[in-house]
Amino acid sequence: MSSPPVSFERPASESRPGEYNAWHMALAQLDAVAERIHLDPDMHAILARPRRELMVACPIRRDRGHIEVFTGIRVQHSQGLGPTKGGIRYHPNVTLDEVRALAMWMTWKCAVMGLPYGGAKGGVICDPKTMSMREIEALTRRFASELVAVIGEDIDIPAPDVNTNAQTMAWIMDTISMTKGHASPAVVTGKPVELGGSLGRREATARGCVFAIENIAPRIGVDLSRARCVIQGFGNAGSVAHQLIEGLGVRVVGVSDSQGAIYSSRGLSFQRVFEHKTQTGSVVGCAESETITPEDLLGLDTEVLIPAALENQIHAGNARSIRARIIAEAANGPTTPEADAILDEAGTIIIPDIVANAGGVTVSYFEWVQSLQSFFWEEEQVNSRLRRIMDKTVDRMWETHLEEGCNLRMAAYILALTRVATAYRMRGLFP
Ligand code: NAD
């Protein structure tokens, strides 16, 4: 991506030169789109800075009796289109720069989908795999109590992300409700259905991703009923994607998680892999599969590749080995700009993260609307509305890609940035 067309102050970064940094990648993407749409430099400067960043210390008592202090982060990138929205992840590698990037991507994602939200993201630097449920609950409640001043149903609405789930959201909702003295179900989405969560939310990220693949495949002559698929990551997004795409008759030939990767030319049954992962904690060793390296997984002969793990998985070092016709980015930021260029050259179609995984935030929006109205929709209504919004967005992204002669990522960014910039211009500058 090219250098910024204008020079202005940007928040100090944490990484060393040459090291992968999601925030640098997000800024490079913004700069490239800004240049392409001739974005006003003042607007560019505003959008290159997160509106608000909060870092908090969260001391909790560990099961062994000592106190450990964890770091929690919440970044709200933009409130131009409405309250901010974005998940909270628990991971040892969380950094402020990563959360900034994820918050900015949420702004573009909500904008391209036509949702009334700006972008935010949160994270806690911790390894939940080494913590008990009691410790995770204590950490979640302490973090939530530190966020009381900056989150709320009309301010900023968290949701699950990597290593967090409906239970985490229930603890956050309860902590905020107890602190405020009244039930606040709309303060989070991705809650358990019993607490006002939406039917279809758990599956929504993967469902939206599969809807996007169904929309794109016929445009480039891929017949899904004969296609193969490889999925990196077998968590919420990846496992449900496996289940749904298998339901379309696609043969899932490779799957991985943080422990390793497996392959079967005859297809890996979702049910078998899911049961094996539930019993052993990993997909590795599943019956009727062969163990392969994570790098081999990405290079498998397949029509569809779904990265559903973390950022920076497809990079200059492995992009040339990828043989998929379609990459549908269920994960956020899995492809670096260098890899993008290599894959573009090879004619690979990438359905960008801000569209491919936007089913999650779209159904979160449905959940928020339901919680605010204390009124609940049938699952069929949730899924059909999601299909409608996803198809509309993918159609517009495809048309823009043809009109502008650019790839789908640039097309999605053009649509998103134009919407956000228009909103900012209409609102004017306060004071
Ligand atoms: P999750 O914690 O449920 O699952 C993550 C999975 O990735 C796990 O199976 C883990 O073992 C695997 N993984 C981690 N490192 C890996 C590696 N190096 N190689 C292969 N697998 C690896 O998380 P999730 O909610 O499914 O999120 C996955 C991605 O999807 C993230 O990028 C997240 O931001 C994005 N996303 C999730 C949602 C959502 O609603 N859950 C919405 C939008 C985007």
Boltz pocket constraint, residues with backbone or C-beta under 6 A from the ligand:
constraints:
  - pocket:
      binder: B
      contacts: [[A, 160], [A, 161], [A, 162], [A, 163], [A, 164], [A, 201], [A, 202], [A, 205], [A, 232], [A, 233], [A, 234], [A, 235], [A, 236], [A, 237], [A, 238], [A, 256], [A, 257], [A, 258], [A, 259], [A, 260], [A, 294], [A, 308], [A, 309], [A, 310], [A, 311], [A, 330], [A, 331], [A, 332], [A, 357], [A, 358], [A, 360], [A, 361]]
      max_distance: 6.0
